[in-house]
Amino acid sequence: MTGKTFFITGANSGFGLAIAGAALRAGHTVIGTVRSEEARRSLAERHPQAHAVLCDVTDFDRIEEIVRQAEADVGPVDVLINNAGYGHEGVLEESPLSEMQRQFDVNVFGAVAVAKAFLPRFRQRRSGFIVNVTSMGGLITMPGIAYYCGSKFALQGISEVMRAEMSPFGVHVTALCPGSFRTDWAGRSMVRTERSIDAYDRLFDPIREARQKKHGAQLGDPEKLAQAVLTLVNSDNPPPQLLLGSDALGLVRHRLQAMLREIEDWETLTCSTDG
């Protein structure tokens, strides 16, 4: 792969940090967004060659200028890694709408705002690659992460439309759908709604306890994910979505098979509405 310029949101931790490191070691240029001076210093310590940029993806009105200045300072961006995001955990009935709004502001509106800053640039150059980091939770659901899954389902659908609209201009779009990886997603980065309704204890408490116990021991290796992303962005024919992790593969495959059975079971009623 010839040298490319990567713009990576949330570059100071998790997948963003791993992808930034892999890209730099492969000889690419990295512009990494961070949300604070502390995060900027942390990224500089880990990857001094990276160009750290202060950017809160929910500060929608500033994103266009941040992208313009980044390209003016560093050069045209070839690859956008839309990685910034976090997980919310909580029973739906217990979780306030304000937490859902924040989840969607970061995971959906923030990702779309950054992508929209690059769309005209990529379209005019007739090249570019957008990787929207969704999740296996954008294709399957689990109790206790309704807001998170909802946000990732939304970004998954938007990514597919974005891909169709940008394809005529030579711009690739892929939704990256990781399973469970050893990042801070289930640790310090996760927002957890306090429990308040005893009726859900039997369903949800074991799920929360299992997730906390598994944190740090997940099967997925972020460094291997980063290498997979480099392989992806070097592809001339990338997929609409790329599952990463055997757990994601198994769970999504099971859901698709179940969905096909559901469609077949209800086919008669489905077609009964044709007139």
C-alpha positions in Angstrom: 0.0 0.0 0.0 1.4 3.4 -0.9 1.5 6.1 1.7 -1.9 7.4 2.6 -3.2 10.0 5.0 -5.6 8.7 7.7 -8.1 10.8 9.6 -9.0 8.8 12.7 -11.6 10.0 15.3 -11.1 9.0 18.9 -7.4 8.2 18.2 -6.2 8.2 21.8 -7.6 4.9 22.9 -9.1 1.6 21.8 -9.5 0.8 18.2 -8.5 4.4 17.2 -5.2 4.1 19.0 -4.4 0.7 17.6 -5.3 1.7 14.0 -3.2 4.9 14.3 -0.2 2.9 15.5 -0.5 0.3 12.7 -0.9 3.0 10.1 2.1 4.9 11.3 4.3 1.7 11.4 3.2 1.0 7.8 4.5 4.4 6.7 1.2 6.3 6.5 0.4 9.7 7.8 -2.1 10.0 10.7 -4.3 12.8 11.8 -6.0 11.8 15.1 -8.8 13.6 16.8 -8.9 13.8 20.6 -11.3 15.6 23.0 -8.9 17.2 25.5 -5.3 18.5 26.0 -4.7 15.5 28.3 -5.7 13.1 25.5 -3.5 15.1 23.1 -0.5 14.6 25.3 -1.3 10.9 25.7 -1.5 10.4 21.9 1.8 12.4 21.5 3.5 10.1 24.0 2.3 6.9 22.3 2.6 8.1 18.7 4.7 11.3 18.4 4.5 11.2 14.6 0.7 11.5 14.7 -0.9 14.9 14.1 -3.3 15.4 17.1 -6.3 17.6 16.5 -8.8 18.7 19.2 -12.2 17.7 18.1 -15.4 16.8 19.9 -17.5 15.0 17.3 -20.7 16.4 19.0 -19.5 20.0 18.3 -21.2 19.7 15.0 -20.7 23.4 13.9 -16.9 23.2 14.2 -16.2 19.9 12.4 -16.1 21.4 8.9 -13.5 24.0 9.9 -11.5 21.4 11.8 -11.3 19.1 8.7 -10.5 22.1 6.4 -7.6 23.1 8.7 -6.3 19.6 9.1 -6.1 19.1 5.3 -4.5 22.6 5.0 -1.8 21.7 7.6 -1.2 18.0 6.7 -2.5 17.4 3.2 -5.5 15.7 1.6 -7.0 12.8 3.6 -7.3 9.5 1.8 -9.0 7.4 4.6 -11.5 8.4 7.2 -11.8 6.1 10.2 -15.0 7.1 11.9 -14.2 5.5 15.2 -15.2 7.8 18.0 -18.0 6.4 20.1 -18.9 4.7 23.4 -21.2 2.1 24.8 -24.3 2.6 27.0 -25.6 -0.2 29.1 -29.0 -0.1 30.9 -32.4 -1.6 30.9 -34.6 0.3 28.5 -37.3 1.2 31.0 -34.7 2.4 33.5 -32.6 4.4 31.1 -33.5 8.1 30.7 -34.0 9.6 27.3 -31.2 12.0 27.9 -28.8 9.1 27.9 -30.2 7.9 24.6 -29.8 11.4 23.1 -26.2 11.5 24.2 -25.5 8.0 22.8 -27.0 9.0 19.4 -25.2 12.4 19.4 -21.8 10.7 19.6 -22.3 7.4 17.8 -24.6 8.6 15.0 -24.8 12.4 14.6 -21.1 12.8 15.3 -20.0 10.1 12.9 -22.3 11.5 10.2 -21.1 15.0 10.8 -17.5 14.0 10.3 -18.3 11.9 7.2 -20.3 14.8 5.7 -17.2 17.1 6.1 -15.3 14.6 3.9 -18.0 13.7 1.3 -17.5 16.7 -1.0 -13.7 16.4 -0.8 -13.7 12.7 -1.6 -16.4 13.2 -4.3 -14.4 16.0 -6.0 -11.2 14.0 -5.9 -13.0 10.9 -7.1 -11.2 8.8 -4.4 -11.4 8.1 -0.7 -12.3 5.5 1.8 -14.7 5.9 4.7 -14.7 3.2 7.4 -17.6 3.7 9.8 -17.0 1.7 13.0 -20.3 0.2 13.9 -20.4 -3.1 15.8 -21.9 -6.6 15.7 -24.5 -4.7 17.8 -25.5 -3.0 14.6 -26.7 -6.3 13.2 -27.8 -8.2 16.3 -29.3 -7.1 19.7 -28.8 -8.1 23.3 -30.8 -7.1 26.4 -29.4 -4.1 28.2 -27.8 -2.3 25.4 -30.9 -0.9 23.5 -29.5 2.6 23.1 -26.1 1.3 21.9 -27.6 -1.2 19.4 -30.0 1.4 18.2 -27.2 3.9 17.5 -25.2 1.2 15.7 -28.1 0.0 13.7 -28.7 3.6 12.6 -25.0 4.1 11.5 -25.1 0.7 9.8 -28.1 1.7 7.6 -26.6 5.2 6.9 -23.3 3.6 5.9 -25.1 1.4 3.3 -26.8 4.4 1.8 -23.6 6.4 1.9 -21.8 3.6 0.0 -24.5 3.6 -2.7 -24.3 7.3 -3.1 -20.6 7.6 -3.2 -19.8 4.6 -5.3 -20.2 6.4 -8.6 -17.5 8.8 -7.6 -14.9 6.1 -6.8 -15.3 6.5 -3.0 -15.5 3.3 -0.9 -17.6 3.0 2.3 -17.5 0.0 4.6 -19.1 -0.5 8.0 -16.7 -2.2 10.4 -18.6 -4.6 12.7 -16.3 -5.8 15.5 -17.3 -8.4 18.1 -15.9 -8.3 21.6 -12.4 -6.9 21.8 -10.0 -6.1 24.6 -10.7 -2.3 24.7 -12.2 0.0 27.3 -15.7 -0.3 25.7 -17.0 -2.4 28.6 -14.8 -0.7 31.1 -14.2 3.0 31.8 -15.7 4.1 28.5 -19.1 2.6 29.2 -21.9 4.6 30.6 -24.1 2.4 32.9 -27.5 3.4 34.0 -28.2 2.8 37.7 -30.6 -0.1 38.5 -33.9 1.0 39.8 -36.6 -1.7 39.0 -36.3 -5.0 40.9 -38.4 -6.8 38.3 -35.5 -6.8 35.9 -32.9 -8.2 38.4 -33.3 -11.8 37.3 -32.9 -10.9 33.6 -30.3 -8.2 33.7 -28.0 -8.6 36.7 -26.3 -11.7 35.4 -25.7 -10.0 32.0 -24.1 -7.0 33.7 -22.0 -9.1 36.0 -20.8 -11.3 33.1 -19.9 -8.3 31.0 -17.9 -6.8 33.8 -16.2 -10.1 34.5 -15.2 -10.6 30.9 -13.8 -7.1 30.5 -10.1 -7.4 29.7 -10.4 -11.1 28.7 -12.3 -10.7 25.4 -11.1 -12.8 22.5 -10.5 -10.0 20.1 -7.1 -8.4 19.8 -7.2 -4.6 18.9 -3.8 -4.9 17.2 -5.1 -7.6 14.9 -8.1 -5.5 14.2 -5.9 -2.7 13.1 -4.0 -4.9 10.7 -7.3 -6.1 9.3 -8.3 -2.4 8.7 -5.1 -1.8 6.8 -5.9 -4.8 4.6 -9.5 -3.5 4.1 -8.5 0.0 3.0 -6.0 -1.5 0.5 -8.8 -3.5 -1.2 -10.1 -2.4 -4.6 -13.5 -4.2 -3.9 -14.2 -3.8 -0.2 -17.5 -5.2 1.3 -20.4 -3.1 2.5 -19.7 -4.4 6.0 -16.9 -6.4 7.5 -17.4 -8.6 10.6 -14.3 -8.9 12.8 -14.1 -11.6 15.4 -15.4 -15.2 15.5 -18.0 -14.2 18.1 -19.4 -11.6 15.7 -19.4 -14.1 12.9 -21.3 -16.7 14.9 -23.9 -14.4 16.4 -24.7 -12.6 13.2 -24.8 -15.8 11.2 -27.2 -17.2 13.8 -29.4 -14.1 13.6 -29.6 -14.2 9.8 -30.5 -17.8 9.8 -33.2 -17.2 12.3 -34.5 -14.3 10.3 -34.8 -16.4 7.2 -36.8 -18.9 9.1 -39.1 -16.2 10.4 -39.6 -14.8 6.9 -40.5 -18.3 5.6 -42.8 -19.0 8.6 -44.8 -15.8 8.0 -44.5 -15.7 4.2 -48.3 -16.4 3.6 -49.4 -13.5 5.9 -46.7 -11.3 4.5 -47.9 -11.7 0.9 -51.6 -11.5 1.9 -51.5 -7.7 1.9 -50.8 -7.5 -1.9 -53.9 -6.2 -3.6 
